[in-house]
Amino acid sequence: QVQLVESGGGLVHPGGSLRLACAASGSISSAYHMGWYRQAPGKQRELVAIITLVGITNYADSVKGRFIGSRDNAKNTVYLQMNSLKPEDTAVYYCATLSPSLFPQSWGQGTQVTVSS
């Protein structure tokens, strides 16, 4: 089973940017679609972005045009570039491996993103 470790979270002002990274302990290059999720306090975990095996991306409407997902299979790492951040983006962000039918399988421990002035 692949182990995932997120990094790059922190405190940022509204309008700022952060880049999250998710490093996998094993190869993800030919095995997994990948997903980024987030969970705000008191809310359910929600899907933010999907990055397919071949790098095709899909985004939640709330982040479309602001967030960019990518993957570097040589480094077994996926990224989430977050731009024009808003207070409502505040959440713990998780990466996950996804099954062929796009269900989450393995989760990282999460990284906190706080957008506040």
Secondary structure as UniProt FT lines:
FT   STRAND          4..7
FT   STRAND          10..12
FT   TURN            14..15
FT   STRAND          18..24
FT   TURN            29..31
FT   STRAND          33..39
FT   TURN            41..42
FT   STRAND          46..51
FT   TURN            53..54
FT   STRAND          57..59
FT   TURN            61..66
FT   STRAND          67..72
FT   HELIX           73..75
FT   STRAND          77..82
FT   HELIX           87..89
FT   STRAND          91..98
FT   TURN            100..101
FT   STRAND          104..107
FT   STRAND          111..115
//
